[in-house]
Amino acid sequence: MRLARTCLPELASHSLDHLARHLQLQIPRDRHRALADVRLTLAVLQRLINRGHWSTLMDLERIALMPAKKPGPSVADQPGLF
C-alpha cells in the first residue's frame, strides 16, 4: 500500500478495504481469502493507473520512490535442496 500512500496522501488510512471504498470498488464477500485479496489488490492498482499518476515503470519508480526489483539469481545458479 506504499504506492497508494504516494498517490493518495490525503487518505487517513491506506488499508485495502479503505482504498477499495475510496476508489468505489466492491469489496468481495470472501475478502481475506487469497484469491479475493489478489483480485481486489489488482483492481486498486488498475484504478490508480487509470488516474494517470504514471505511465511507465520509470515513472512509478520516481513517483513512489520504489526502485524496481533487480532480477535475482536464476534457479539454476541456486544450490539445490538435496
PyMOL Python script that loads the backbone (N, CA, C, O; Angstrom):
from pymol import cmd

cmd.read_pdbstr("""\
ATOM      1  N   MET A   1       0.815  -1.196   0.000  1.00  0.00           N
ATOM      2  CA  MET A   1       0.000   0.000   0.000  1.00  0.00           C
ATOM      3  C   MET A   1       0.861   1.263   0.000  1.00  0.00           C
ATOM      4  O   MET A   1       0.352   2.383   0.044  1.00  0.00           O
ATOM      5  N   ARG A   2       2.163   1.055  -0.050  1.00  0.00           N
ATOM      6  CA  ARG A   2       3.084   2.185  -0.107  1.00  0.00           C
ATOM      7  C   ARG A   2       2.809   3.060  -1.335  1.00  0.00           C
ATOM      8  O   ARG A   2       2.886   4.286  -1.261  1.00  0.00           O
ATOM      9  N   LEU A   3       2.497   2.434  -2.435  1.00  0.00           N
ATOM     10  CA  LEU A   3       2.188   3.171  -3.653  1.00  0.00           C
ATOM     11  C   LEU A   3       0.939   4.024  -3.460  1.00  0.00           C
ATOM     12  O   LEU A   3       0.901   5.173  -3.899  1.00  0.00           O
ATOM     13  N   ALA A   4      -0.071   3.479  -2.815  1.00  0.00           N
ATOM     14  CA  ALA A   4      -1.310   4.226  -2.564  1.00  0.00           C
ATOM     15  C   ALA A   4      -1.045   5.431  -1.662  1.00  0.00           C
ATOM     16  O   ALA A   4      -1.667   6.480  -1.836  1.00  0.00           O
ATOM     17  N   ARG A   5      -0.134   5.294  -0.707  1.00  0.00           N
ATOM     18  CA  ARG A   5       0.198   6.439   0.157  1.00  0.00           C
ATOM     19  C   ARG A   5       0.777   7.587  -0.663  1.00  0.00           C
ATOM     20  O   ARG A   5       0.547   8.759  -0.365  1.00  0.00           O
ATOM     21  N   THR A   6       1.526   7.231  -1.693  1.00  0.00           N
ATOM     22  CA  THR A   6       2.119   8.254  -2.555  1.00  0.00           C
ATOM     23  C   THR A   6       1.066   8.888  -3.457  1.00  0.00           C
ATOM     24  O   THR A   6       1.063  10.103  -3.650  1.00  0.00           O
ATOM     25  N   CYS A   7       0.180   8.075  -4.006  1.00  0.00           N
ATOM     26  CA  CYS A   7      -0.827   8.568  -4.956  1.00  0.00           C
ATOM     27  C   CYS A   7      -2.020   9.228  -4.268  1.00  0.00           C
ATOM     28  O   CYS A   7      -2.650  10.123  -4.832  1.00  0.00           O
ATOM     29  N   LEU A   8      -2.329   8.788  -3.056  1.00  0.00           N
ATOM     30  CA  LEU A   8      -3.499   9.300  -2.337  1.00  0.00           C
ATOM     31  C   LEU A   8      -3.098   9.729  -0.925  1.00  0.00           C
ATOM     32  O   LEU A   8      -3.583   9.159   0.053  1.00  0.00           O
ATOM     33  N   PRO A   9      -2.225  10.721  -0.808  1.00  0.00           N
ATOM     34  CA  PRO A   9      -1.731  11.101   0.519  1.00  0.00           C
ATOM     35  C   PRO A   9      -2.807  11.691   1.424  1.00  0.00           C
ATOM     36  O   PRO A   9      -2.631  11.751   2.640  1.00  0.00           O
ATOM     37  N   GLU A  10      -3.915  12.126   0.840  1.00  0.00           N
ATOM     38  CA  GLU A  10      -4.970  12.754   1.640  1.00  0.00           C
ATOM     39  C   GLU A  10      -5.773  11.751   2.463  1.00  0.00           C
ATOM     40  O   GLU A  10      -6.499  12.153   3.372  1.00  0.00           O
ATOM     41  N   LEU A  11      -5.663  10.476   2.172  1.00  0.00           N
ATOM     42  CA  LEU A  11      -6.428   9.469   2.912  1.00  0.00           C
ATOM     43  C   LEU A  11      -5.821   9.226   4.289  1.00  0.00           C
ATOM     44  O   LEU A  11      -4.601   9.187   4.449  1.00  0.00           O
ATOM     45  N   ALA A  12      -6.687   9.066   5.265  1.00  0.00           N
ATOM     46  CA  ALA A  12      -6.225   8.790   6.630  1.00  0.00           C
ATOM     47  C   ALA A  12      -5.714   7.364   6.775  1.00  0.00           C
ATOM     48  O   ALA A  12      -4.806   7.098   7.562  1.00  0.00           O
ATOM     49  N   SER A  13      -6.305   6.445   6.010  1.00  0.00           N
ATOM     50  CA  SER A  13      -5.920   5.034   6.067  1.00  0.00           C
ATOM     51  C   SER A  13      -5.677   4.537   4.649  1.00  0.00           C
ATOM     52  O   SER A  13      -6.358   4.944   3.708  1.00  0.00           O
ATOM     53  N   HIS A  14      -4.710   3.662   4.513  1.00  0.00           N
ATOM     54  CA  HIS A  14      -4.404   3.087   3.205  1.00  0.00           C
ATOM     55  C   HIS A  14      -4.547   1.568   3.236  1.00  0.00           C
ATOM     56  O   HIS A  14      -3.866   0.851   2.504  1.00  0.00           O
ATOM     57  N   SER A  15      -5.435   1.099   4.086  1.00  0.00           N
ATOM     58  CA  SER A  15      -5.708  -0.339   4.108  1.00  0.00           C
ATOM     59  C   SER A  15      -6.424  -0.709   2.813  1.00  0.00           C
ATOM     60  O   SER A  15      -6.997   0.154   2.147  1.00  0.00           O
ATOM     61  N   LEU A  16      -6.391  -1.963   2.467  1.00  0.00           N
ATOM     62  CA  LEU A  16      -7.018  -2.408   1.228  1.00  0.00           C
ATOM     63  C   LEU A  16      -8.515  -2.110   1.228  1.00  0.00           C
ATOM     64  O   LEU A  16      -9.054  -1.664   0.216  1.00  0.00           O
ATOM     65  N   ASP A  17      -9.182  -2.348   2.336  1.00  0.00           N
ATOM     66  CA  ASP A  17     -10.622  -2.064   2.414  1.00  0.00           C
ATOM     67  C   ASP A  17     -10.907  -0.577   2.238  1.00  0.00           C
ATOM     68  O   ASP A  17     -11.827  -0.198   1.512  1.00  0.00           O
ATOM     69  N   HIS A  18     -10.126   0.256   2.894  1.00  0.00           N
ATOM     70  CA  HIS A  18     -10.336   1.700   2.803  1.00  0.00           C
ATOM     71  C   HIS A  18     -10.071   2.189   1.375  1.00  0.00           C
ATOM     72  O   HIS A  18     -10.833   2.998   0.844  1.00  0.00           O
ATOM     73  N   LEU A  19      -9.004   1.704   0.761  1.00  0.00           N
ATOM     74  CA  LEU A  19      -8.707   2.087  -0.622  1.00  0.00           C
ATOM     75  C   LEU A  19      -9.822   1.648  -1.558  1.00  0.00           C
ATOM     76  O   LEU A  19     -10.228   2.406  -2.440  1.00  0.00           O
ATOM     77  N   ALA A  20     -10.319   0.434  -1.373  1.00  0.00           N
ATOM     78  CA  ALA A  20     -11.395  -0.073  -2.227  1.00  0.00           C
ATOM     79  C   ALA A  20     -12.636   0.806  -2.108  1.00  0.00           C
ATOM     80  O   ALA A  20     -13.261   1.142  -3.114  1.00  0.00           O
ATOM     81  N   ARG A  21     -12.987   1.172  -0.897  1.00  0.00           N
ATOM     82  CA  ARG A  21     -14.159   2.040  -0.712  1.00  0.00           C
ATOM     83  C   ARG A  21     -13.931   3.411  -1.348  1.00  0.00           C
ATOM     84  O   ARG A  21     -14.811   3.946  -2.021  1.00  0.00           O
ATOM     85  N   HIS A  22     -12.740   3.972  -1.129  1.00  0.00           N
ATOM     86  CA  HIS A  22     -12.431   5.295  -1.690  1.00  0.00           C
ATOM     87  C   HIS A  22     -12.483   5.272  -3.219  1.00  0.00           C
ATOM     88  O   HIS A  22     -12.938   6.230  -3.844  1.00  0.00           O
ATOM     89  N   LEU A  23     -12.018   4.177  -3.813  1.00  0.00           N
ATOM     90  CA  LEU A  23     -11.986   4.056  -5.271  1.00  0.00           C
ATOM     91  C   LEU A  23     -13.284   3.473  -5.831  1.00  0.00           C
ATOM     92  O   LEU A  23     -13.378   3.156  -7.017  1.00  0.00           O
ATOM     93  N   GLN A  24     -14.276   3.339  -4.958  1.00  0.00           N
ATOM     94  CA  GLN A  24     -15.602   2.850  -5.325  1.00  0.00           C
ATOM     95  C   GLN A  24     -15.563   1.450  -5.939  1.00  0.00           C
ATOM     96  O   GLN A  24     -16.212   1.174  -6.948  1.00  0.00           O
ATOM     97  N   LEU A  25     -14.793   0.588  -5.306  1.00  0.00           N
ATOM     98  CA  LEU A  25     -14.710  -0.814  -5.704  1.00  0.00           C
ATOM     99  C   LEU A  25     -15.538  -1.649  -4.738  1.00  0.00           C
ATOM    100  O   LEU A  25     -15.611  -1.355  -3.545  1.00  0.00           O
ATOM    101  N   GLN A  26     -16.146  -2.671  -5.260  1.00  0.00           N
ATOM    102  CA  GLN A  26     -16.931  -3.562  -4.408  1.00  0.00           C
ATOM    103  C   GLN A  26     -15.989  -4.491  -3.648  1.00  0.00           C
ATOM    104  O   GLN A  26     -15.107  -5.114  -4.239  1.00  0.00           O
ATOM    105  N   ILE A  27     -16.180  -4.579  -2.348  1.00  0.00           N
ATOM    106  CA  ILE A  27     -15.377  -5.482  -1.526  1.00  0.00           C
ATOM    107  C   ILE A  27     -16.025  -6.861  -1.580  1.00  0.00           C
ATOM    108  O   ILE A  27     -17.190  -7.010  -1.211  1.00  0.00           O
ATOM    109  N   PRO A  28     -15.289  -7.866  -2.033  1.00  0.00           N
ATOM    110  CA  PRO A  28     -15.882  -9.199  -2.178  1.00  0.00           C
ATOM    111  C   PRO A  28     -16.277  -9.809  -0.838  1.00  0.00           C
ATOM    112  O   PRO A  28     -15.671  -9.526   0.196  1.00  0.00           O
ATOM    113  N   ARG A  29     -17.297 -10.645  -0.877  1.00  0.00           N
ATOM    114  CA  ARG A  29     -17.752 -11.308   0.351  1.00  0.00           C
ATOM    115  C   ARG A  29     -16.685 -12.223   0.929  1.00  0.00           C
ATOM    116  O   ARG A  29     -16.609 -12.419   2.142  1.00  0.00           O
ATOM    117  N   ASP A  30     -15.858 -12.784   0.046  1.00  0.00           N
ATOM    118  CA  ASP A  30     -14.814 -13.696   0.522  1.00  0.00           C
ATOM    119  C   ASP A  30     -13.485 -12.980   0.743  1.00  0.00           C
ATOM    120  O   ASP A  30     -12.417 -13.572   0.591  1.00  0.00           O
ATOM    121  N   ARG A  31     -13.563 -11.700   1.103  1.00  0.00           N
ATOM    122  CA  ARG A  31     -12.373 -10.896   1.412  1.00  0.00           C
ATOM    123  C   ARG A  31     -11.569 -11.615   2.493  1.00  0.00           C
ATOM    124  O   ARG A  31     -12.140 -12.285   3.354  1.00  0.00           O
ATOM    125  N   HIS A  32     -10.289 -11.480   2.447  1.00  0.00           N
ATOM    126  CA  HIS A  32      -9.327 -12.139   3.323  1.00  0.00           C
ATOM    127  C   HIS A  32      -9.052 -13.573   2.910  1.00  0.00           C
ATOM    128  O   HIS A  32      -8.392 -14.317   3.636  1.00  0.00           O
ATOM    129  N   ARG A  33      -9.549 -13.959   1.760  1.00  0.00           N
ATOM    130  CA  ARG A  33      -9.130 -15.209   1.128  1.00  0.00           C
ATOM    131  C   ARG A  33      -8.122 -14.794   0.063  1.00  0.00           C
ATOM    132  O   ARG A  33      -8.245 -13.719  -0.525  1.00  0.00           O
ATOM    133  N   ALA A  34      -7.145 -15.626  -0.182  1.00  0.00           N
ATOM    134  CA  ALA A  34      -6.026 -15.238  -1.041  1.00  0.00           C
ATOM    135  C   ALA A  34      -6.466 -14.710  -2.409  1.00  0.00           C
ATOM    136  O   ALA A  34      -6.057 -13.619  -2.806  1.00  0.00           O
ATOM    137  N   LEU A  35      -7.282 -15.458  -3.123  1.00  0.00           N
ATOM    138  CA  LEU A  35      -7.653 -15.049  -4.474  1.00  0.00           C
ATOM    139  C   LEU A  35      -8.475 -13.763  -4.467  1.00  0.00           C
ATOM    140  O   LEU A  35      -8.263 -12.889  -5.308  1.00  0.00           O
ATOM    141  N   ALA A  36      -9.394 -13.644  -3.541  1.00  0.00           N
ATOM    142  CA  ALA A  36     -10.206 -12.424  -3.454  1.00  0.00           C
ATOM    143  C   ALA A  36      -9.336 -11.210  -3.145  1.00  0.00           C
ATOM    144  O   ALA A  36      -9.549 -10.135  -3.705  1.00  0.00           O
ATOM    145  N   ASP A  37      -8.369 -11.376  -2.267  1.00  0.00           N
ATOM    146  CA  ASP A  37      -7.475 -10.269  -1.924  1.00  0.00           C
ATOM    147  C   ASP A  37      -6.600  -9.867  -3.111  1.00  0.00           C
ATOM    148  O   ASP A  37      -6.366  -8.681  -3.340  1.00  0.00           O
ATOM    149  N   VAL A  38      -6.122 -10.850  -3.859  1.00  0.00           N
ATOM    150  CA  VAL A  38      -5.302 -10.561  -5.039  1.00  0.00           C
ATOM    151  C   VAL A  38      -6.133  -9.806  -6.073  1.00  0.00           C
ATOM    152  O   VAL A  38      -5.668  -8.829  -6.660  1.00  0.00           O
ATOM    153  N   ARG A  39      -7.340 -10.255  -6.286  1.00  0.00           N
ATOM    154  CA  ARG A  39      -8.199  -9.578  -7.273  1.00  0.00           C
ATOM    155  C   ARG A  39      -8.525  -8.145  -6.849  1.00  0.00           C
ATOM    156  O   ARG A  39      -8.539  -7.241  -7.684  1.00  0.00           O
ATOM    157  N   LEU A  40      -8.782  -7.937  -5.573  1.00  0.00           N
ATOM    158  CA  LEU A  40      -9.077  -6.603  -5.094  1.00  0.00           C
ATOM    159  C   LEU A  40      -7.834  -5.708  -5.179  1.00  0.00           C
ATOM    160  O   LEU A  40      -7.933  -4.537  -5.546  1.00  0.00           O
ATOM    161  N   THR A  41      -6.680  -6.259  -4.843  1.00  0.00           N
ATOM    162  CA  THR A  41      -5.432  -5.510  -4.954  1.00  0.00           C
ATOM    163  C   THR A  41      -5.180  -5.104  -6.405  1.00  0.00           C
ATOM    164  O   THR A  41      -4.773  -3.974  -6.672  1.00  0.00           O
ATOM    165  N   LEU A  42      -5.419  -6.013  -7.332  1.00  0.00           N
ATOM    166  CA  LEU A  42      -5.264  -5.701  -8.752  1.00  0.00           C
ATOM    167  C   LEU A  42      -6.232  -4.603  -9.184  1.00  0.00           C
ATOM    168  O   LEU A  42      -5.857  -3.707  -9.940  1.00  0.00           O
ATOM    169  N   ALA A  43      -7.463  -4.667  -8.712  1.00  0.00           N
ATOM    170  CA  ALA A  43      -8.448  -3.639  -9.056  1.00  0.00           C
ATOM    171  C   ALA A  43      -8.016  -2.273  -8.529  1.00  0.00           C
ATOM    172  O   ALA A  43      -8.183  -1.263  -9.213  1.00  0.00           O
ATOM    173  N   VAL A  44      -7.463  -2.238  -7.317  1.00  0.00           N
ATOM    174  CA  VAL A  44      -6.962  -0.972  -6.760  1.00  0.00           C
ATOM    175  C   VAL A  44      -5.822  -0.451  -7.637  1.00  0.00           C
ATOM    176  O   VAL A  44      -5.798   0.730  -7.985  1.00  0.00           O
ATOM    177  N   LEU A  45      -4.887  -1.318  -7.990  1.00  0.00           N
ATOM    178  CA  LEU A  45      -3.767  -0.916  -8.832  1.00  0.00           C
ATOM    179  C   LEU A  45      -4.260  -0.385 -10.184  1.00  0.00           C
ATOM    180  O   LEU A  45      -3.763   0.630 -10.673  1.00  0.00           O
ATOM    181  N   GLN A  46      -5.226  -1.067 -10.778  1.00  0.00           N
ATOM    182  CA  GLN A  46      -5.762  -0.611 -12.062  1.00  0.00           C
ATOM    183  C   GLN A  46      -6.399   0.770 -11.938  1.00  0.00           C
ATOM    184  O   GLN A  46      -6.239   1.607 -12.827  1.00  0.00           O
ATOM    185  N   ARG A  47      -7.113   1.013 -10.856  1.00  0.00           N
ATOM    186  CA  ARG A  47      -7.726   2.339 -10.649  1.00  0.00           C
ATOM    187  C   ARG A  47      -6.646   3.407 -10.492  1.00  0.00           C
ATOM    188  O   ARG A  47      -6.775   4.507 -11.030  1.00  0.00           O
ATOM    189  N   LEU A  48      -5.587   3.086  -9.761  1.00  0.00           N
ATOM    190  CA  LEU A  48      -4.503   4.051  -9.588  1.00  0.00           C
ATOM    191  C   LEU A  48      -3.819   4.340 -10.923  1.00  0.00           C
ATOM    192  O   LEU A  48      -3.473   5.487 -11.209  1.00  0.00           O
ATOM    193  N   ILE A  49      -3.626   3.323 -11.726  1.00  0.00           N
ATOM    194  CA  ILE A  49      -3.030   3.505 -13.053  1.00  0.00           C
ATOM    195  C   ILE A  49      -3.934   4.387 -13.904  1.00  0.00           C
ATOM    196  O   ILE A  49      -3.452   5.295 -14.582  1.00  0.00           O
ATOM    197  N   ASN A  50      -5.226   4.132 -13.876  1.00  0.00           N
ATOM    198  CA  ASN A  50      -6.172   4.902 -14.687  1.00  0.00           C
ATOM    199  C   ASN A  50      -6.273   6.358 -14.257  1.00  0.00           C
ATOM    200  O   ASN A  50      -6.720   7.204 -15.032  1.00  0.00           O
ATOM    201  N   ARG A  51      -5.868   6.652 -13.045  1.00  0.00           N
ATOM    202  CA  ARG A  51      -5.895   8.044 -12.577  1.00  0.00           C
ATOM    203  C   ARG A  51      -4.765   8.856 -13.196  1.00  0.00           C
ATOM    204  O   ARG A  51      -4.737  10.080 -13.063  1.00  0.00           O
ATOM    205  N   GLY A  52      -3.835   8.187 -13.869  1.00  0.00           N
ATOM    206  CA  GLY A  52      -2.799   8.884 -14.602  1.00  0.00           C
ATOM    207  C   GLY A  52      -1.604   9.344 -13.806  1.00  0.00           C
ATOM    208  O   GLY A  52      -0.928  10.290 -14.210  1.00  0.00           O
ATOM    209  N   HIS A  53      -1.322   8.703 -12.684  1.00  0.00           N
ATOM    210  CA  HIS A  53      -0.173   9.110 -11.892  1.00  0.00           C
ATOM    211  C   HIS A  53       1.147   8.743 -12.572  1.00  0.00           C
ATOM    212  O   HIS A  53       2.170   9.380 -12.319  1.00  0.00           O
ATOM    213  N   TRP A  54       1.134   7.731 -13.426  1.00  0.00           N
ATOM    214  CA  TRP A  54       2.342   7.321 -14.129  1.00  0.00           C
ATOM    215  C   TRP A  54       1.943   6.550 -15.369  1.00  0.00           C
ATOM    216  O   TRP A  54       0.810   6.087 -15.496  1.00  0.00           O
ATOM    217  N   SER A  55       2.890   6.418 -16.282  1.00  0.00           N
ATOM    218  CA  SER A  55       2.613   5.648 -17.493  1.00  0.00           C
ATOM    219  C   SER A  55       3.705   4.632 -17.783  1.00  0.00           C
ATOM    220  O   SER A  55       3.519   3.748 -18.620  1.00  0.00           O
ATOM    221  N   THR A  56       4.838   4.744 -17.106  1.00  0.00           N
ATOM    222  CA  THR A  56       5.923   3.782 -17.299  1.00  0.00           C
ATOM    223  C   THR A  56       6.435   3.324 -15.942  1.00  0.00           C
ATOM    224  O   THR A  56       6.143   3.936 -14.915  1.00  0.00           O
ATOM    225  N   LEU A  57       7.198   2.248 -15.951  1.00  0.00           N
ATOM    226  CA  LEU A  57       7.792   1.769 -14.700  1.00  0.00           C
ATOM    227  C   LEU A  57       8.800   2.772 -14.149  1.00  0.00           C
ATOM    228  O   LEU A  57       8.978   2.872 -12.935  1.00  0.00           O
ATOM    229  N   MET A  58       9.455   3.511 -15.029  1.00  0.00           N
ATOM    230  CA  MET A  58      10.392   4.541 -14.553  1.00  0.00           C
ATOM    231  C   MET A  58       9.634   5.642 -13.822  1.00  0.00           C
ATOM    232  O   MET A  58      10.111   6.155 -12.809  1.00  0.00           O
ATOM    233  N   ASP A  59       8.445   6.014 -14.328  1.00  0.00           N
ATOM    234  CA  ASP A  59       7.608   6.993 -13.623  1.00  0.00           C
ATOM    235  C   ASP A  59       7.211   6.454 -12.258  1.00  0.00           C
ATOM    236  O   ASP A  59       7.256   7.167 -11.255  1.00  0.00           O
ATOM    237  N   LEU A  60       6.829   5.203 -12.236  1.00  0.00           N
ATOM    238  CA  LEU A  60       6.422   4.570 -10.974  1.00  0.00           C
ATOM    239  C   LEU A  60       7.560   4.615  -9.960  1.00  0.00           C
ATOM    240  O   LEU A  60       7.352   4.946  -8.793  1.00  0.00           O
ATOM    241  N   GLU A  61       8.739   4.286 -10.407  1.00  0.00           N
ATOM    242  CA  GLU A  61       9.900   4.312  -9.513  1.00  0.00           C
ATOM    243  C   GLU A  61      10.138   5.726  -8.980  1.00  0.00           C
ATOM    244  O   GLU A  61      10.428   5.902  -7.797  1.00  0.00           O
ATOM    245  N   ARG A  62      10.018   6.718  -9.836  1.00  0.00           N
ATOM    246  CA  ARG A  62      10.266   8.102  -9.443  1.00  0.00           C
ATOM    247  C   ARG A  62       9.185   8.613  -8.490  1.00  0.00           C
ATOM    248  O   ARG A  62       9.497   9.222  -7.467  1.00  0.00           O
ATOM    249  N   ILE A  63       7.929   8.369  -8.820  1.00  0.00           N
ATOM    250  CA  ILE A  63       6.816   8.896  -8.032  1.00  0.00           C
ATOM    251  C   ILE A  63       6.716   8.225  -6.668  1.00  0.00           C
ATOM    252  O   ILE A  63       6.559   8.892  -5.645  1.00  0.00           O
ATOM    253  N   ALA A  64       6.807   6.929  -6.664  1.00  0.00           N
ATOM    254  CA  ALA A  64       6.612   6.187  -5.418  1.00  0.00           C
ATOM    255  C   ALA A  64       7.908   5.968  -4.649  1.00  0.00           C
ATOM    256  O   ALA A  64       7.899   5.401  -3.557  1.00  0.00           O
ATOM    257  N   LEU A  65       9.014   6.415  -5.213  1.00  0.00           N
ATOM    258  CA  LEU A  65      10.311   6.184  -4.592  1.00  0.00           C
ATOM    259  C   LEU A  65      10.512   4.706  -4.292  1.00  0.00           C
ATOM    260  O   LEU A  65      11.060   4.325  -3.257  1.00  0.00           O
ATOM    261  N   MET A  66      10.051   3.886  -5.232  1.00  0.00           N
ATOM    262  CA  MET A  66      10.148   2.440  -5.093  1.00  0.00           C
ATOM    263  C   MET A  66      10.998   1.916  -6.245  1.00  0.00           C
ATOM    264  O   MET A  66      10.493   1.747  -7.355  1.00  0.00           O
ATOM    265  N   PRO A  67      12.279   1.657  -5.999  1.00  0.00           N
ATOM    266  CA  PRO A  67      13.100   1.153  -7.093  1.00  0.00           C
ATOM    267  C   PRO A  67      12.593  -0.190  -7.591  1.00  0.00           C
ATOM    268  O   PRO A  67      12.136  -1.027  -6.813  1.00  0.00           O
ATOM    269  N   ALA A  68      12.681  -0.379  -8.885  1.00  0.00           N
ATOM    270  CA  ALA A  68      12.270  -1.653  -9.470  1.00  0.00           C
ATOM    271  C   ALA A  68      13.149  -2.759  -8.916  1.00  0.00           C
ATOM    272  O   ALA A  68      14.344  -2.562  -8.691  1.00  0.00           O
ATOM    273  N   LYS A  69      12.556  -3.916  -8.698  1.00  0.00           N
ATOM    274  CA  LYS A  69      13.323  -5.044  -8.192  1.00  0.00           C
ATOM    275  C   LYS A  69      14.318  -5.495  -9.249  1.00  0.00           C
ATOM    276  O   LYS A  69      13.997  -5.588 -10.434  1.00  0.00           O
ATOM    277  N   LYS A  70      15.517  -5.770  -8.798  1.00  0.00           N
ATOM    278  CA  LYS A  70      16.539  -6.295  -9.693  1.00  0.00           C
ATOM    279  C   LYS A  70      16.350  -7.804  -9.780  1.00  0.00           C
ATOM    280  O   LYS A  70      16.019  -8.444  -8.782  1.00  0.00           O
ATOM    281  N   PRO A  71      16.553  -8.370 -10.944  1.00  0.00           N
ATOM    282  CA  PRO A  71      16.388  -9.819 -11.052  1.00  0.00           C
ATOM    283  C   PRO A  71      17.377 -10.533 -10.133  1.00  0.00           C
ATOM    284  O   PRO A  71      18.553 -10.176 -10.057  1.00  0.00           O
ATOM    285  N   GLY A  72      16.879 -11.531  -9.451  1.00  0.00           N
ATOM    286  CA  GLY A  72      17.720 -12.315  -8.564  1.00  0.00           C
ATOM    287  C   GLY A  72      18.460 -13.387  -9.343  1.00  0.00           C
ATOM    288  O   GLY A  72      18.338 -13.468 -10.565  1.00  0.00           O
ATOM    289  N   PRO A  73      19.222 -14.204  -8.644  1.00  0.00           N
ATOM    290  CA  PRO A  73      19.942 -15.274  -9.339  1.00  0.00           C
ATOM    291  C   PRO A  73      18.941 -16.252  -9.947  1.00  0.00           C
ATOM    292  O   PRO A  73      17.854 -16.472  -9.414  1.00  0.00           O
ATOM    293  N   SER A  74      19.334 -16.821 -11.060  1.00  0.00           N
ATOM    294  CA  SER A  74      18.425 -17.776 -11.700  1.00  0.00           C
ATOM    295  C   SER A  74      18.354 -19.033 -10.831  1.00  0.00           C
ATOM    296  O   SER A  74      19.237 -19.279 -10.011  1.00  0.00           O
ATOM    297  N   VAL A  75      17.328 -19.801 -11.014  1.00  0.00           N
ATOM    298  CA  VAL A  75      17.139 -21.023 -10.239  1.00  0.00           C
ATOM    299  C   VAL A  75      18.316 -21.952 -10.462  1.00  0.00           C
ATOM    300  O   VAL A  75      18.734 -22.655  -9.543  1.00  0.00           O
ATOM    301  N   ALA A  76      18.849 -21.964 -11.661  1.00  0.00           N
ATOM    302  CA  ALA A  76      19.990 -22.844 -11.972  1.00  0.00           C
ATOM    303  C   ALA A  76      21.230 -22.480 -11.159  1.00  0.00           C
ATOM    304  O   ALA A  76      22.071 -23.340 -10.894  1.00  0.00           O
ATOM    305  N   ASP A  77      21.349 -21.213 -10.762  1.00  0.00           N
ATOM    306  CA  ASP A  77      22.518 -20.757 -10.009  1.00  0.00           C
ATOM    307  C   ASP A  77      22.387 -20.978  -8.505  1.00  0.00           C
ATOM    308  O   ASP A  77      23.357 -20.802  -7.768  1.00  0.00           O
ATOM    309  N   GLN A  78      21.201 -21.361  -8.044  1.00  0.00           N
ATOM    310  CA  GLN A  78      20.966 -21.529  -6.613  1.00  0.00           C
ATOM    311  C   GLN A  78      21.246 -22.974  -6.207  1.00  0.00           C
ATOM    312  O   GLN A  78      20.971 -23.908  -6.961  1.00  0.00           O
ATOM    313  N   PRO A  79      21.796 -23.141  -5.002  1.00  0.00           N
ATOM    314  CA  PRO A  79      22.043 -24.505  -4.555  1.00  0.00           C
ATOM    315  C   PRO A  79      20.732 -25.265  -4.371  1.00  0.00           C
ATOM    316  O   PRO A  79      19.724 -24.681  -3.974  1.00  0.00           O
ATOM    317  N   GLY A  80      20.745 -26.532  -4.652  1.00  0.00           N
ATOM    318  CA  GLY A  80      19.556 -27.370  -4.542  1.00  0.00           C
ATOM    319  C   GLY A  80      19.231 -27.717  -3.106  1.00  0.00           C
ATOM    320  O   GLY A  80      20.022 -27.479  -2.193  1.00  0.00           O
ATOM    321  N   LEU A  81      18.051 -28.284  -2.925  1.00  0.00           N
ATOM    322  CA  LEU A  81      17.633 -28.694  -1.591  1.00  0.00           C
ATOM    323  C   LEU A  81      18.243 -30.016  -1.195  1.00  0.00           C
ATOM    324  O   LEU A  81      18.288 -30.343  -0.009  1.00  0.00           O
ATOM    325  N   PHE A  82      18.717 -30.789  -2.166  1.00  0.00           N
ATOM    326  CA  PHE A  82      19.207 -32.134  -1.865  1.00  0.00           C
ATOM    327  C   PHE A  82      20.685 -32.253  -2.133  1.00  0.00           C
ATOM    328  O   PHE A  82      21.265 -33.320  -1.934  1.00  0.00           O
TER     329      PHE A  82
END
""", "prot")
cmd.dss("prot")
cmd.show_as("cartoon", "prot")
cmd.util.cbc("prot")
cmd.orient("prot")
